[in-house]
Amino acid sequence: MTRSSRPEVRNPLVNLPAAQMIRQLSPEAQHAIRLLCKDIAADARARAEKCWRTHKAPMAAYWKAVAVYATHAARLIKPN
């Protein structure tokens, strides 16, 4: 089975109203938001790994989901 390549399937945040507003911001503001989202994703991945190692699977799943959505948010903005 092949996976859809439509943007709204790959990134569920694409069609949100705030995503459209982010695209209208200055390049500097977009860059700052992208970096923030990438930092959130990296931190959440580290927390998920720590929770997994300490046998806290529900929290590991939570942090993994946070990382995925933060990555989706970062990818809304094209790198400068």
mmJSON file of the N, C-alpha and C atoms, coordinates in Angstrom:
{"data_MODEL":{"atom_site":{
"group_PDB":["ATOM","ATOM","ATOM","ATOM","ATOM","ATOM","ATOM","ATOM","ATOM","ATOM","ATOM","ATOM","ATOM","ATOM","ATOM","ATOM","ATOM","ATOM","ATOM","ATOM","ATOM","ATOM","ATOM","ATOM","ATOM","ATOM","ATOM","ATOM","ATOM","ATOM","ATOM","ATOM","ATOM","ATOM","ATOM","ATOM","ATOM","ATOM","ATOM","ATOM","ATOM","ATOM","ATOM","ATOM","ATOM","ATOM","ATOM","ATOM","ATOM","ATOM","ATOM","ATOM","ATOM","ATOM","ATOM","ATOM","ATOM","ATOM","ATOM","ATOM","ATOM","ATOM","ATOM","ATOM","ATOM","ATOM","ATOM","ATOM","ATOM","ATOM","ATOM","ATOM","ATOM","ATOM","ATOM","ATOM","ATOM","ATOM","ATOM","ATOM","ATOM","ATOM","ATOM","ATOM","ATOM","ATOM","ATOM","ATOM","ATOM","ATOM","ATOM","ATOM","ATOM","ATOM","ATOM","ATOM","ATOM","ATOM","ATOM","ATOM","ATOM","ATOM","ATOM","ATOM","ATOM","ATOM","ATOM","ATOM","ATOM","ATOM","ATOM","ATOM","ATOM","ATOM","ATOM","ATOM","ATOM","ATOM","ATOM","ATOM","ATOM","ATOM","ATOM","ATOM","ATOM","ATOM","ATOM","ATOM","ATOM","ATOM","ATOM","ATOM","ATOM","ATOM","ATOM","ATOM","ATOM","ATOM","ATOM","ATOM","ATOM","ATOM","ATOM","ATOM","ATOM","ATOM","ATOM","ATOM","ATOM","ATOM","ATOM","ATOM","ATOM","ATOM","ATOM","ATOM","ATOM","ATOM","ATOM","ATOM","ATOM","ATOM","ATOM","ATOM","ATOM","ATOM","ATOM","ATOM","ATOM","ATOM","ATOM","ATOM","ATOM","ATOM","ATOM","ATOM","ATOM","ATOM","ATOM","ATOM","ATOM","ATOM","ATOM","ATOM","ATOM","ATOM","ATOM","ATOM","ATOM","ATOM","ATOM","ATOM","ATOM","ATOM","ATOM","ATOM","ATOM","ATOM","ATOM","ATOM","ATOM","ATOM","ATOM","ATOM","ATOM","ATOM","ATOM","ATOM","ATOM","ATOM","ATOM","ATOM","ATOM","ATOM","ATOM","ATOM","ATOM","ATOM","ATOM","ATOM","ATOM","ATOM","ATOM","ATOM","ATOM","ATOM","ATOM","ATOM","ATOM","ATOM","ATOM","ATOM","ATOM","ATOM","ATOM","ATOM","ATOM","ATOM","ATOM","ATOM"],
"id":[1,2,3,4,5,6,7,8,9,10,11,12,13,14,15,16,17,18,19,20,21,22,23,24,25,26,27,28,29,30,31,32,33,34,35,36,37,38,39,40,41,42,43,44,45,46,47,48,49,50,51,52,53,54,55,56,57,58,59,60,61,62,63,64,65,66,67,68,69,70,71,72,73,74,75,76,77,78,79,80,81,82,83,84,85,86,87,88,89,90,91,92,93,94,95,96,97,98,99,100,101,102,103,104,105,106,107,108,109,110,111,112,113,114,115,116,117,118,119,120,121,122,123,124,125,126,127,128,129,130,131,132,133,134,135,136,137,138,139,140,141,142,143,144,145,146,147,148,149,150,151,152,153,154,155,156,157,158,159,160,161,162,163,164,165,166,167,168,169,170,171,172,173,174,175,176,177,178,179,180,181,182,183,184,185,186,187,188,189,190,191,192,193,194,195,196,197,198,199,200,201,202,203,204,205,206,207,208,209,210,211,212,213,214,215,216,217,218,219,220,221,222,223,224,225,226,227,228,229,230,231,232,233,234,235,236,237,238,239,240],
"type_symbol":["N","C","C","N","C","C","N","C","C","N","C","C","N","C","C","N","C","C","N","C","C","N","C","C","N","C","C","N","C","C","N","C","C","N","C","C","N","C","C","N","C","C","N","C","C","N","C","C","N","C","C","N","C","C","N","C","C","N","C","C","N","C","C","N","C","C","N","C","C","N","C","C","N","C","C","N","C","C","N","C","C","N","C","C","N","C","C","N","C","C","N","C","C","N","C","C","N","C","C","N","C","C","N","C","C","N","C","C","N","C","C","N","C","C","N","C","C","N","C","C","N","C","C","N","C","C","N","C","C","N","C","C","N","C","C","N","C","C","N","C","C","N","C","C","N","C","C","N","C","C","N","C","C","N","C","C","N","C","C","N","C","C","N","C","C","N","C","C","N","C","C","N","C","C","N","C","C","N","C","C","N","C","C","N","C","C","N","C","C","N","C","C","N","C","C","N","C","C","N","C","C","N","C","C","N","C","C","N","C","C","N","C","C","N","C","C","N","C","C","N","C","C","N","C","C","N","C","C","N","C","C","N","C","C","N","C","C","N","C","C"],
"label_atom_id":["N","CA","C","N","CA","C","N","CA","C","N","CA","C","N","CA","C","N","CA","C","N","CA","C","N","CA","C","N","CA","C","N","CA","C","N","CA","C","N","CA","C","N","CA","C","N","CA","C","N","CA","C","N","CA","C","N","CA","C","N","CA","C","N","CA","C","N","CA","C","N","CA","C","N","CA","C","N","CA","C","N","CA","C","N","CA","C","N","CA","C","N","CA","C","N","CA","C","N","CA","C","N","CA","C","N","CA","C","N","CA","C","N","CA","C","N","CA","C","N","CA","C","N","CA","C","N","CA","C","N","CA","C","N","CA","C","N","CA","C","N","CA","C","N","CA","C","N","CA","C","N","CA","C","N","CA","C","N","CA","C","N","CA","C","N","CA","C","N","CA","C","N","CA","C","N","CA","C","N","CA","C","N","CA","C","N","CA","C","N","CA","C","N","CA","C","N","CA","C","N","CA","C","N","CA","C","N","CA","C","N","CA","C","N","CA","C","N","CA","C","N","CA","C","N","CA","C","N","CA","C","N","CA","C","N","CA","C","N","CA","C","N","CA","C","N","CA","C","N","CA","C","N","CA","C","N","CA","C","N","CA","C","N","CA","C","N","CA","C","N","CA","C","N","CA","C","N","CA","C"],
"label_alt_id":[null,null,null,null,null,null,null,null,null,null,null,null,null,null,null,null,null,null,null,null,null,null,null,null,null,null,null,null,null,null,null,null,null,null,null,null,null,null,null,null,null,null,null,null,null,null,null,null,null,null,null,null,null,null,null,null,null,null,null,null,null,null,null,null,null,null,null,null,null,null,null,null,null,null,null,null,null,null,null,null,null,null,null,null,null,null,null,null,null,null,null,null,null,null,null,null,null,null,null,null,null,null,null,null,null,null,null,null,null,null,null,null,null,null,null,null,null,null,null,null,null,null,null,null,null,null,null,null,null,null,null,null,null,null,null,null,null,null,null,null,null,null,null,null,null,null,null,null,null,null,null,null,null,null,null,null,null,null,null,null,null,null,null,null,null,null,null,null,null,null,null,null,null,null,null,null,null,null,null,null,null,null,null,null,null,null,null,null,null,null,null,null,null,null,null,null,null,null,null,null,null,null,null,null,null,null,null,null,null,null,null,null,null,null,null,null,null,null,null,null,null,null,null,null,null,null,null,null,null,null,null,null,null,null,null,null,null,null,null,null],
"label_comp_id":["MET","MET","MET","THR","THR","THR","ARG","ARG","ARG","SER","SER","SER","SER","SER","SER","ARG","ARG","ARG","PRO","PRO","PRO","GLU","GLU","GLU","VAL","VAL","VAL","ARG","ARG","ARG","ASN","ASN","ASN","PRO","PRO","PRO","LEU","LEU","LEU","VAL","VAL","VAL","ASN","ASN","ASN","LEU","LEU","LEU","PRO","PRO","PRO","ALA","ALA","ALA","ALA","ALA","ALA","GLN","GLN","GLN","MET","MET","MET","ILE","ILE","ILE","ARG","ARG","ARG","GLN","GLN","GLN","LEU","LEU","LEU","SER","SER","SER","PRO","PRO","PRO","GLU","GLU","GLU","ALA","ALA","ALA","GLN","GLN","GLN","HIS","HIS","HIS","ALA","ALA","ALA","ILE","ILE","ILE","ARG","ARG","ARG","LEU","LEU","LEU","LEU","LEU","LEU","CYS","CYS","CYS","LYS","LYS","LYS","ASP","ASP","ASP","ILE","ILE","ILE","ALA","ALA","ALA","ALA","ALA","ALA","ASP","ASP","ASP","ALA","ALA","ALA","ARG","ARG","ARG","ALA","ALA","ALA","ARG","ARG","ARG","ALA","ALA","ALA","GLU","GLU","GLU","LYS","LYS","LYS","CYS","CYS","CYS","TRP","TRP","TRP","ARG","ARG","ARG","THR","THR","THR","HIS","HIS","HIS","LYS","LYS","LYS","ALA","ALA","ALA","PRO","PRO","PRO","MET","MET","MET","ALA","ALA","ALA","ALA","ALA","ALA","TYR","TYR","TYR","TRP","TRP","TRP","LYS","LYS","LYS","ALA","ALA","ALA","VAL","VAL","VAL","ALA","ALA","ALA","VAL","VAL","VAL","TYR","TYR","TYR","ALA","ALA","ALA","THR","THR","THR","HIS","HIS","HIS","ALA","ALA","ALA","ALA","ALA","ALA","ARG","ARG","ARG","LEU","LEU","LEU","ILE","ILE","ILE","LYS","LYS","LYS","PRO","PRO","PRO","ASN","ASN","ASN"],
"label_asym_id":["A","A","A","A","A","A","A","A","A","A","A","A","A","A","A","A","A","A","A","A","A","A","A","A","A","A","A","A","A","A","A","A","A","A","A","A","A","A","A","A","A","A","A","A","A","A","A","A","A","A","A","A","A","A","A","A","A","A","A","A","A","A","A","A","A","A","A","A","A","A","A","A","A","A","A","A","A","A","A","A","A","A","A","A","A","A","A","A","A","A","A","A","A","A","A","A","A","A","A","A","A","A","A","A","A","A","A","A","A","A","A","A","A","A","A","A","A","A","A","A","A","A","A","A","A","A","A","A","A","A","A","A","A","A","A","A","A","A","A","A","A","A","A","A","A","A","A","A","A","A","A","A","A","A","A","A","A","A","A","A","A","A","A","A","A","A","A","A","A","A","A","A","A","A","A","A","A","A","A","A","A","A","A","A","A","A","A","A","A","A","A","A","A","A","A","A","A","A","A","A","A","A","A","A","A","A","A","A","A","A","A","A","A","A","A","A","A","A","A","A","A","A","A","A","A","A","A","A","A","A","A","A","A","A","A","A","A","A","A","A"],
"label_entity_id":["1","1","1","1","1","1","1","1","1","1","1","1","1","1","1","1","1","1","1","1","1","1","1","1","1","1","1","1","1","1","1","1","1","1","1","1","1","1","1","1","1","1","1","1","1","1","1","1","1","1","1","1","1","1","1","1","1","1","1","1","1","1","1","1","1","1","1","1","1","1","1","1","1","1","1","1","1","1","1","1","1","1","1","1","1","1","1","1","1","1","1","1","1","1","1","1","1","1","1","1","1","1","1","1","1","1","1","1","1","1","1","1","1","1","1","1","1","1","1","1","1","1","1","1","1","1","1","1","1","1","1","1","1","1","1","1","1","1","1","1","1","1","1","1","1","1","1","1","1","1","1","1","1","1","1","1","1","1","1","1","1","1","1","1","1","1","1","1","1","1","1","1","1","1","1","1","1","1","1","1","1","1","1","1","1","1","1","1","1","1","1","1","1","1","1","1","1","1","1","1","1","1","1","1","1","1","1","1","1","1","1","1","1","1","1","1","1","1","1","1","1","1","1","1","1","1","1","1","1","1","1","1","1","1","1","1","1","1","1","1"],
"label_seq_id":[1,1,1,2,2,2,3,3,3,4,4,4,5,5,5,6,6,6,7,7,7,8,8,8,9,9,9,10,10,10,11,11,11,12,12,12,13,13,13,14,14,14,15,15,15,16,16,16,17,17,17,18,18,18,19,19,19,20,20,20,21,21,21,22,22,22,23,23,23,24,24,24,25,25,25,26,26,26,27,27,27,28,28,28,29,29,29,30,30,30,31,31,31,32,32,32,33,33,33,34,34,34,35,35,35,36,36,36,37,37,37,38,38,38,39,39,39,40,40,40,41,41,41,42,42,42,43,43,43,44,44,44,45,45,45,46,46,46,47,47,47,48,48,48,49,49,49,50,50,50,51,51,51,52,52,52,53,53,53,54,54,54,55,55,55,56,56,56,57,57,57,58,58,58,59,59,59,60,60,60,61,61,61,62,62,62,63,63,63,64,64,64,65,65,65,66,66,66,67,67,67,68,68,68,69,69,69,70,70,70,71,71,71,72,72,72,73,73,73,74,74,74,75,75,75,76,76,76,77,77,77,78,78,78,79,79,79,80,80,80],
"pdbx_PDB_ins_code":[null,null,null,null,null,null,null,null,null,null,null,null,null,null,null,null,null,null,null,null,null,null,null,null,null,null,null,null,null,null,null,null,null,null,null,null,null,null,null,null,null,null,null,null,null,null,null,null,null,null,null,null,null,null,null,null,null,null,null,null,null,null,null,null,null,null,null,null,null,null,null,null,null,null,null,null,null,null,null,null,null,null,null,null,null,null,null,null,null,null,null,null,null,null,null,null,null,null,null,null,null,null,null,null,null,null,null,null,null,null,null,null,null,null,null,null,null,null,null,null,null,null,null,null,null,null,null,null,null,null,null,null,null,null,null,null,null,null,null,null,null,null,null,null,null,null,null,null,null,null,null,null,null,null,null,null,null,null,null,null,null,null,null,null,null,null,null,null,null,null,null,null,null,null,null,null,null,null,null,null,null,null,null,null,null,null,null,null,null,null,null,null,null,null,null,null,null,null,null,null,null,null,null,null,null,null,null,null,null,null,null,null,null,null,null,null,null,null,null,null,null,null,null,null,null,null,null,null,null,null,null,null,null,null,null,null,null,null,null,null],
"Cartn_x":[0.848,0.0,0.903,0.627,1.419,0.778,1.611,1.152,0.903,-0.124,-0.467,0.635,0.838,1.836,1.175,-0.123,-0.823,-0.336,-0.077,0.447,-0.434,-1.748,-2.64,-2.658,-2.219,-2.105,-0.765,0.278,1.62,1.747,1.075,1.168,-0.225,-0.868,-2.252,-2.403,-1.306,-1.389,-1.489,-1.275,-1.206,-2.461,-3.618,-4.873,-5.409,-4.677,-5.138,-5.023,-5.976,-5.917,-4.609,-4.096,-2.855,-1.67,-1.706,-0.628,-0.575,-1.735,-1.782,-1.231,-1.524,-1.024,0.492,1.042,2.492,3.199,2.604,3.221,3.25,2.439,2.397,3.347,3.988,4.928,6.223,7.006,8.304,9.202,10.189,11.109,11.817,12.143,12.82,11.906,10.639,9.679,9.449,9.33,9.154,10.349,11.545,12.759,12.771,12.391,12.366,11.347,10.186,9.158,9.634,10.273,10.792,11.825,12.744,13.764,13.131,12.144,11.456,10.792,10.107,9.442,10.448,11.565,12.603,13.193,13.382,13.876,12.874,11.592,10.551,10.561,10.673,10.685,11.883,13.054,14.258,14.132,13.632,13.449,12.435,11.339,10.306,10.833,11.645,12.232,13.139,13.92,14.799,13.979,12.908,12.043,11.384,10.971,10.348,11.337,12.561,13.592,13.854,13.929,14.16,12.996,11.767,10.603,10.6,10.977,11.012,12.034,13.229,14.272,13.863,13.022,12.601,11.245,10.848,9.64,8.363,8.296,7.082,6.508,6.006,5.547,4.457,3.457,2.439,3.028,3.964,4.589,5.515,6.155,7.009,6.156,4.987,4.086,3.621,3.329,2.917,4.015,5.239,6.334,6.66,6.505,6.739,5.717,4.47,3.432,3.726,4.188,4.563,5.663,6.641,7.743,7.246,6.333,5.805,5.071,4.203,3.458,4.355,5.362,6.298,7.07,7.421,8.099,7.168,5.911,4.939,4.853,4.819,4.738,5.984,7.149,8.385,8.4,7.839,7.849,6.823,5.962,5.051,5.83,6.998,7.813,9.006,9.151,10.299,11.556,12.69,13.928,14.351,14.947,15.393,16.569],
"Cartn_y":[-1.163,0.0,1.239,2.175,3.394,4.471,5.333,6.414,7.653,8.393,9.583,10.63,11.37,12.443,13.812,13.846,15.128,15.801,17.116,17.83,17.689,17.731,17.65,16.267,15.249,13.9,13.773,14.28,14.206,15.063,16.226,17.153,17.678,17.151,17.539,18.995,19.695,21.088,22.069,21.607,22.481,23.327,22.77,23.478,24.281,24.326,25.116,26.609,27.414,28.86,29.503,29.075,29.656,29.351,28.225,27.887,28.911,29.347,30.37,31.696,32.018,33.268,33.235,32.074,31.951,32.227,31.766,31.981,33.45,34.278,35.703,36.529,35.905,36.609,36.908,37.808,38.139,36.901,36.849,35.703,35.516,36.607,36.5,35.845,36.242,35.655,34.179,33.866,32.472,31.626,32.171,31.442,31.161,32.166,31.992,30.929,30.939,29.94,28.551,28.445,27.153,26.603,27.467,27.027,26.602,27.354,26.998,25.63,25.402,24.114,22.971,23.204,22.171,21.887,22.936,22.735,21.949,22.284,21.556,20.084,19.825,18.444,17.672,18.292,17.613,17.328,18.298,18.111,16.996,17.0,15.98,14.592,14.487,13.179,12.688,13.589,13.205,12.763,13.477,13.093,11.739,11.509,10.221,9.084,9.291,8.254,7.976,9.043,8.867,8.107,8.47,7.776,6.304,6.029,4.646,3.836,4.439,3.735,3.488,4.368,4.204,3.494,2.826,1.997,2.787,3.987,4.812,4.987,3.891,3.867,4.895,5.108,6.108,7.516,7.876,9.197,9.233,8.127,8.063,8.291,7.681,7.868,9.319,9.926,11.328,12.217,12.059,12.914,12.645,11.417,11.1,11.829,11.863,12.593,14.091,14.636,16.055,16.319,15.433,15.599,15.562,14.664,14.558,15.837,16.339,17.544,18.778,18.854,19.974,19.933,18.734,18.6,19.005,18.602,19.033,20.556,21.181,22.641,23.284,22.738,23.286,23.172,22.108,21.887,22.744,23.438,24.373,25.521,25.793,26.938,26.426,26.913,26.538,27.191,26.478,27.086,28.265,29.26,30.45,30.125],
"Cartn_z":[0.0,0.0,0.0,-0.88,-0.938,-0.084,0.419,1.281,0.431,0.764,0.003,0.112,-0.951,-0.93,-0.815,-0.603,-0.441,0.838,0.778,1.959,3.199,3.029,4.192,4.826,4.096,4.66,5.38,4.772,5.36,6.609,6.618,7.744,8.063,9.106,9.406,9.847,10.096,10.521,9.357,8.138,6.967,6.792,7.035,6.764,7.947,9.04,10.178,9.872,10.359,10.102,10.586,11.707,12.226,11.316,10.622,9.69,8.568,8.109,7.073,7.599,8.849,9.436,9.597,9.961,10.125,8.803,7.7,6.388,5.982,6.633,6.311,7.183,8.15,9.019,8.281,8.873,8.292,8.312,7.423,7.418,8.766,9.454,10.753,11.788,11.801,12.746,12.42,11.142,10.738,11.167,10.985,11.362,12.873,13.673,15.13,15.534,14.914,15.233,14.828,13.664,13.201,14.184,14.622,15.585,16.906,17.365,18.608,18.484,17.386,17.185,17.113,16.451,16.375,17.756,18.58,19.941,20.789,20.643,21.374,20.967,19.677,19.193,19.738,19.72,20.224,21.719,22.467,23.911,24.183,23.424,23.627,23.274,22.212,21.879,23.005,23.581,24.691,25.901,26.189,27.316,27.063,25.819,25.479,25.688,25.255,25.417,26.896,27.695,29.134,29.77,29.412,29.961,29.556,28.315,27.854,28.646,28.868,29.617,31.07,31.638,33.032,33.136,32.048,32.026,32.302,31.738,31.847,30.452,29.902,28.508,28.189,29.052,28.699,28.528,29.394,29.256,28.051,27.743,26.553,25.302,25.261,24.122,24.026,25.168,25.191,24.609,25.096,24.629,23.174,22.725,21.321,20.446,20.895,20.153,20.122,21.241,21.279,20.249,20.18,19.228,17.79,17.5,16.138,15.751,16.632,16.298,16.232,17.074,16.995,15.682,15.228,13.937,12.796,12.876,11.867,11.834,13.004,13.072,12.461,12.748,12.189,10.67,10.161,8.707,7.954,8.688,8.04,7.407,7.959,7.547,6.763,5.564,4.738,5.315,5.347,5.847,4.958,5.618,4.859,3.987],
"occupancy":[1.0,1.0,1.0,1.0,1.0,1.0,1.0,1.0,1.0,1.0,1.0,1.0,1.0,1.0,1.0,1.0,1.0,1.0,1.0,1.0,1.0,1.0,1.0,1.0,1.0,1.0,1.0,1.0,1.0,1.0,1.0,1.0,1.0,1.0,1.0,1.0,1.0,1.0,1.0,1.0,1.0,1.0,1.0,1.0,1.0,1.0,1.0,1.0,1.0,1.0,1.0,1.0,1.0,1.0,1.0,1.0,1.0,1.0,1.0,1.0,1.0,1.0,1.0,1.0,1.0,1.0,1.0,1.0,1.0,1.0,1.0,1.0,1.0,1.0,1.0,1.0,1.0,1.0,1.0,1.0,1.0,1.0,1.0,1.0,1.0,1.0,1.0,1.0,1.0,1.0,1.0,1.0,1.0,1.0,1.0,1.0,1.0,1.0,1.0,1.0,1.0,1.0,1.0,1.0,1.0,1.0,1.0,1.0,1.0,1.0,1.0,1.0,1.0,1.0,1.0,1.0,1.0,1.0,1.0,1.0,1.0,1.0,1.0,1.0,1.0,1.0,1.0,1.0,1.0,1.0,1.0,1.0,1.0,1.0,1.0,1.0,1.0,1.0,1.0,1.0,1.0,1.0,1.0,1.0,1.0,1.0,1.0,1.0,1.0,1.0,1.0,1.0,1.0,1.0,1.0,1.0,1.0,1.0,1.0,1.0,1.0,1.0,1.0,1.0,1.0,1.0,1.0,1.0,1.0,1.0,1.0,1.0,1.0,1.0,1.0,1.0,1.0,1.0,1.0,1.0,1.0,1.0,1.0,1.0,1.0,1.0,1.0,1.0,1.0,1.0,1.0,1.0,1.0,1.0,1.0,1.0,1.0,1.0,1.0,1.0,1.0,1.0,1.0,1.0,1.0,1.0,1.0,1.0,1.0,1.0,1.0,1.0,1.0,1.0,1.0,1.0,1.0,1.0,1.0,1.0,1.0,1.0,1.0,1.0,1.0,1.0,1.0,1.0,1.0,1.0,1.0,1.0,1.0,1.0,1.0,1.0,1.0,1.0,1.0,1.0],
"B_iso_or_equiv":[0.0,0.0,0.0,0.0,0.0,0.0,0.0,0.0,0.0,0.0,0.0,0.0,0.0,0.0,0.0,0.0,0.0,0.0,0.0,0.0,0.0,0.0,0.0,0.0,0.0,0.0,0.0,0.0,0.0,0.0,0.0,0.0,0.0,0.0,0.0,0.0,0.0,0.0,0.0,0.0,0.0,0.0,0.0,0.0,0.0,0.0,0.0,0.0,0.0,0.0,0.0,0.0,0.0,0.0,0.0,0.0,0.0,0.0,0.0,0.0,0.0,0.0,0.0,0.0,0.0,0.0,0.0,0.0,0.0,0.0,0.0,0.0,0.0,0.0,0.0,0.0,0.0,0.0,0.0,0.0,0.0,0.0,0.0,0.0,0.0,0.0,0.0,0.0,0.0,0.0,0.0,0.0,0.0,0.0,0.0,0.0,0.0,0.0,0.0,0.0,0.0,0.0,0.0,0.0,0.0,0.0,0.0,0.0,0.0,0.0,0.0,0.0,0.0,0.0,0.0,0.0,0.0,0.0,0.0,0.0,0.0,0.0,0.0,0.0,0.0,0.0,0.0,0.0,0.0,0.0,0.0,0.0,0.0,0.0,0.0,0.0,0.0,0.0,0.0,0.0,0.0,0.0,0.0,0.0,0.0,0.0,0.0,0.0,0.0,0.0,0.0,0.0,0.0,0.0,0.0,0.0,0.0,0.0,0.0,0.0,0.0,0.0,0.0,0.0,0.0,0.0,0.0,0.0,0.0,0.0,0.0,0.0,0.0,0.0,0.0,0.0,0.0,0.0,0.0,0.0,0.0,0.0,0.0,0.0,0.0,0.0,0.0,0.0,0.0,0.0,0.0,0.0,0.0,0.0,0.0,0.0,0.0,0.0,0.0,0.0,0.0,0.0,0.0,0.0,0.0,0.0,0.0,0.0,0.0,0.0,0.0,0.0,0.0,0.0,0.0,0.0,0.0,0.0,0.0,0.0,0.0,0.0,0.0,0.0,0.0,0.0,0.0,0.0,0.0,0.0,0.0,0.0,0.0,0.0,0.0,0.0,0.0,0.0,0.0,0.0],
"pdbx_formal_charge":[null,null,null,null,null,null,null,null,null,null,null,null,null,null,null,null,null,null,null,null,null,null,null,null,null,null,null,null,null,null,null,null,null,null,null,null,null,null,null,null,null,null,null,null,null,null,null,null,null,null,null,null,null,null,null,null,null,null,null,null,null,null,null,null,null,null,null,null,null,null,null,null,null,null,null,null,null,null,null,null,null,null,null,null,null,null,null,null,null,null,null,null,null,null,null,null,null,null,null,null,null,null,null,null,null,null,null,null,null,null,null,null,null,null,null,null,null,null,null,null,null,null,null,null,null,null,null,null,null,null,null,null,null,null,null,null,null,null,null,null,null,null,null,null,null,null,null,null,null,null,null,null,null,null,null,null,null,null,null,null,null,null,null,null,null,null,null,null,null,null,null,null,null,null,null,null,null,null,null,null,null,null,null,null,null,null,null,null,null,null,null,null,null,null,null,null,null,null,null,null,null,null,null,null,null,null,null,null,null,null,null,null,null,null,null,null,null,null,null,null,null,null,null,null,null,null,null,null,null,null,null,null,null,null,null,null,null,null,null,null],
"auth_seq_id":[1,1,1,2,2,2,3,3,3,4,4,4,5,5,5,6,6,6,7,7,7,8,8,8,9,9,9,10,10,10,11,11,11,12,12,12,13,13,13,14,14,14,15,15,15,16,16,16,17,17,17,18,18,18,19,19,19,20,20,20,21,21,21,22,22,22,23,23,23,24,24,24,25,25,25,26,26,26,27,27,27,28,28,28,29,29,29,30,30,30,31,31,31,32,32,32,33,33,33,34,34,34,35,35,35,36,36,36,37,37,37,38,38,38,39,39,39,40,40,40,41,41,41,42,42,42,43,43,43,44,44,44,45,45,45,46,46,46,47,47,47,48,48,48,49,49,49,50,50,50,51,51,51,52,52,52,53,53,53,54,54,54,55,55,55,56,56,56,57,57,57,58,58,58,59,59,59,60,60,60,61,61,61,62,62,62,63,63,63,64,64,64,65,65,65,66,66,66,67,67,67,68,68,68,69,69,69,70,70,70,71,71,71,72,72,72,73,73,73,74,74,74,75,75,75,76,76,76,77,77,77,78,78,78,79,79,79,80,80,80],
"auth_comp_id":["MET","MET","MET","THR","THR","THR","ARG","ARG","ARG","SER","SER","SER","SER","SER","SER","ARG","ARG","ARG","PRO","PRO","PRO","GLU","GLU","GLU","VAL","VAL","VAL","ARG","ARG","ARG","ASN","ASN","ASN","PRO","PRO","PRO","LEU","LEU","LEU","VAL","VAL","VAL","ASN","ASN","ASN","LEU","LEU","LEU","PRO","PRO","PRO","ALA","ALA","ALA","ALA","ALA","ALA","GLN","GLN","GLN","MET","MET","MET","ILE","ILE","ILE","ARG","ARG","ARG","GLN","GLN","GLN","LEU","LEU","LEU","SER","SER","SER","PRO","PRO","PRO","GLU","GLU","GLU","ALA","ALA","ALA","GLN","GLN","GLN","HIS","HIS","HIS","ALA","ALA","ALA","ILE","ILE","ILE","ARG","ARG","ARG","LEU","LEU","LEU","LEU","LEU","LEU","CYS","CYS","CYS","LYS","LYS","LYS","ASP","ASP","ASP","ILE","ILE","ILE","ALA","ALA","ALA","ALA","ALA","ALA","ASP","ASP","ASP","ALA","ALA","ALA","ARG","ARG","ARG","ALA","ALA","ALA","ARG","ARG","ARG","ALA","ALA","ALA","GLU","GLU","GLU","LYS","LYS","LYS","CYS","CYS","CYS","TRP","TRP","TRP","ARG","ARG","ARG","THR","THR","THR","HIS","HIS","HIS","LYS","LYS","LYS","ALA","ALA","ALA","PRO","PRO","PRO","MET","MET","MET","ALA","ALA","ALA","ALA","ALA","ALA","TYR","TYR","TYR","TRP","TRP","TRP","LYS","LYS","LYS","ALA","ALA","ALA","VAL","VAL","VAL","ALA","ALA","ALA","VAL","VAL","VAL","TYR","TYR","TYR","ALA","ALA","ALA","THR","THR","THR","HIS","HIS","HIS","ALA","ALA","ALA","ALA","ALA","ALA","ARG","ARG","ARG","LEU","LEU","LEU","ILE","ILE","ILE","LYS","LYS","LYS","PRO","PRO","PRO","ASN","ASN","ASN"],
"auth_asym_id":["A","A","A","A","A","A","A","A","A","A","A","A","A","A","A","A","A","A","A","A","A","A","A","A","A","A","A","A","A","A","A","A","A","A","A","A","A","A","A","A","A","A","A","A","A","A","A","A","A","A","A","A","A","A","A","A","A","A","A","A","A","A","A","A","A","A","A","A","A","A","A","A","A","A","A","A","A","A","A","A","A","A","A","A","A","A","A","A","A","A","A","A","A","A","A","A","A","A","A","A","A","A","A","A","A","A","A","A","A","A","A","A","A","A","A","A","A","A","A","A","A","A","A","A","A","A","A","A","A","A","A","A","A","A","A","A","A","A","A","A","A","A","A","A","A","A","A","A","A","A","A","A","A","A","A","A","A","A","A","A","A","A","A","A","A","A","A","A","A","A","A","A","A","A","A","A","A","A","A","A","A","A","A","A","A","A","A","A","A","A","A","A","A","A","A","A","A","A","A","A","A","A","A","A","A","A","A","A","A","A","A","A","A","A","A","A","A","A","A","A","A","A","A","A","A","A","A","A","A","A","A","A","A","A","A","A","A","A","A","A"],
"auth_atom_id":["N","CA","C","N","CA","C","N","CA","C","N","CA","C","N","CA","C","N","CA","C","N","CA","C","N","CA","C","N","CA","C","N","CA","C","N","CA","C","N","CA","C","N","CA","C","N","CA","C","N","CA","C","N","CA","C","N","CA","C","N","CA","C","N","CA","C","N","CA","C","N","CA","C","N","CA","C","N","CA","C","N","CA","C","N","CA","C","N","CA","C","N","CA","C","N","CA","C","N","CA","C","N","CA","C","N","CA","C","N","CA","C","N","CA","C","N","CA","C","N","CA","C","N","CA","C","N","CA","C","N","CA","C","N","CA","C","N","CA","C","N","CA","C","N","CA","C","N","CA","C","N","CA","C","N","CA","C","N","CA","C","N","CA","C","N","CA","C","N","CA","C","N","CA","C","N","CA","C","N","CA","C","N","CA","C","N","CA","C","N","CA","C","N","CA","C","N","CA","C","N","CA","C","N","CA","C","N","CA","C","N","CA","C","N","CA","C","N","CA","C","N","CA","C","N","CA","C","N","CA","C","N","CA","C","N","CA","C","N","CA","C","N","CA","C","N","CA","C","N","CA","C","N","CA","C","N","CA","C","N","CA","C","N","CA","C","N","CA","C","N","CA","C","N","CA","C","N","CA","C"],
"pdbx_PDB_model_num":[1,1,1,1,1,1,1,1,1,1,1,1,1,1,1,1,1,1,1,1,1,1,1,1,1,1,1,1,1,1,1,1,1,1,1,1,1,1,1,1,1,1,1,1,1,1,1,1,1,1,1,1,1,1,1,1,1,1,1,1,1,1,1,1,1,1,1,1,1,1,1,1,1,1,1,1,1,1,1,1,1,1,1,1,1,1,1,1,1,1,1,1,1,1,1,1,1,1,1,1,1,1,1,1,1,1,1,1,1,1,1,1,1,1,1,1,1,1,1,1,1,1,1,1,1,1,1,1,1,1,1,1,1,1,1,1,1,1,1,1,1,1,1,1,1,1,1,1,1,1,1,1,1,1,1,1,1,1,1,1,1,1,1,1,1,1,1,1,1,1,1,1,1,1,1,1,1,1,1,1,1,1,1,1,1,1,1,1,1,1,1,1,1,1,1,1,1,1,1,1,1,1,1,1,1,1,1,1,1,1,1,1,1,1,1,1,1,1,1,1,1,1,1,1,1,1,1,1,1,1,1,1,1,1,1,1,1,1,1,1]
}}}
